[in-house]
Amino acid sequence: GHRRKNWKVRKFVLRDDPAYLHYYDPAGGEDPLGTIRLRGCVVTAVEDVPDSKKYEIDNNLFEVITADDIHYYLQAASPTERTEWIKAIQTVARTGK
């Protein structure tokens, strides 16, 4: 959504061997639409987003910055879920292969 200025619902699968976050179309399909390499990434909560009302952002955002300096903005369903995702991704980024 950070490049196209719109948000799409995606299903995410976190893997630690190799350390990747795969994303899929929630309507189905076995092949991922894309992959985020997590080894050496930085993940943080995002508290303030310009134009959040314009883009219907609920402020449950977090950002993943890959080792290649690619920025991904993801929105969780709730603050609790955002915290769980951040912790899980940090663990995989640190210990995954």
C-alpha positions as CSV (number, residue, x, y, z in Angstrom):
1,G,0.0,0.0,0.0
2,H,2.9,2.4,0.6
3,R,3.6,2.6,-3.2
4,R,0.2,2.5,-4.7
5,K,-1.6,4.6,-2.0
6,N,-4.2,2.0,-1.4
7,W,-4.5,-0.9,1.0
8,K,-5.2,-4.5,0.2
9,V,-6.0,-7.4,2.5
10,R,-3.3,-10.1,2.4
11,K,-2.7,-13.4,4.2
12,F,0.8,-13.5,5.6
13,V,2.9,-16.6,6.5
14,L,6.0,-16.2,8.6
15,R,8.8,-18.7,8.1
16,D,12.1,-19.0,10.0
17,D,14.0,-21.4,7.6
18,P,14.5,-19.4,5.5
19,A,13.6,-16.2,7.3
20,Y,10.8,-14.9,5.0
21,L,7.4,-13.3,5.3
22,H,5.3,-14.6,2.4
23,Y,2.1,-12.9,1.4
24,Y,-0.9,-14.4,-0.4
25,D,-4.2,-13.3,-1.9
26,P,-6.7,-14.1,0.9
27,A,-9.2,-15.4,-1.7
28,G,-7.0,-18.4,-2.4
29,G,-4.0,-19.5,-4.4
30,E,-1.1,-21.6,-3.2
31,D,1.6,-19.4,-4.7
32,P,2.7,-16.3,-2.8
33,L,2.2,-12.9,-4.4
34,G,5.4,-11.8,-2.9
35,T,8.1,-12.4,-0.3
36,I,9.8,-10.2,2.2
37,R,13.3,-11.3,3.3
38,L,13.6,-10.9,7.0
39,R,17.2,-11.8,7.8
40,G,18.8,-8.6,9.2
41,C,15.6,-6.5,8.9
42,V,14.4,-3.9,11.3
43,V,10.7,-3.9,12.4
44,T,9.0,-1.1,14.3
45,A,5.6,0.2,15.2
46,V,4.5,3.3,13.3
47,E,2.5,5.7,15.4
48,D,2.0,8.7,13.1
49,V,1.0,8.5,9.5
50,P,0.4,11.6,7.3
51,D,-3.0,11.4,5.6
52,S,-4.1,8.4,7.7
53,K,-7.8,9.4,7.4
54,K,-7.5,9.9,3.6
55,Y,-6.2,6.3,3.2
56,E,-8.4,4.7,5.9
57,I,-5.5,3.7,8.1
58,D,-6.4,2.5,11.6
59,N,-3.0,3.2,13.2
60,N,-2.2,-0.4,13.8
61,L,0.7,0.0,11.5
62,F,4.2,-1.4,11.6
63,E,7.1,-1.1,9.2
64,V,9.6,-3.7,8.0
65,I,12.8,-2.4,6.6
66,T,14.8,-5.1,4.9
67,A,18.6,-5.3,4.8
68,D,18.4,-4.0,1.3
69,D,16.6,-0.9,2.6
70,I,13.2,-1.7,1.2
71,H,10.3,-0.4,3.3
72,Y,7.1,-2.3,3.8
73,Y,4.2,-0.8,5.8
74,L,1.7,-3.4,7.2
75,Q,-1.5,-2.9,9.1
76,A,-2.6,-5.3,11.8
77,A,-6.2,-5.9,12.8
78,S,-5.6,-4.7,16.4
79,P,-2.9,-3.1,18.6
80,T,-2.4,-6.5,20.3
81,E,-2.0,-8.3,16.9
82,R,0.5,-5.6,15.8
83,T,2.6,-6.3,18.9
84,E,2.5,-10.0,18.3
85,W,3.6,-9.6,14.7
86,I,6.5,-7.2,15.6
87,K,7.8,-9.7,18.2
88,A,7.5,-12.7,15.9
89,I,9.3,-10.9,13.0
90,Q,12.0,-9.6,15.3
91,T,12.7,-13.1,16.5
92,V,12.8,-14.6,13.0
93,A,15.0,-11.7,11.8
94,R,17.5,-12.4,14.6
95,T,17.4,-16.2,14.7
96,G,16.1,-17.4,11.3
97,K,18.3,-18.8,8.6
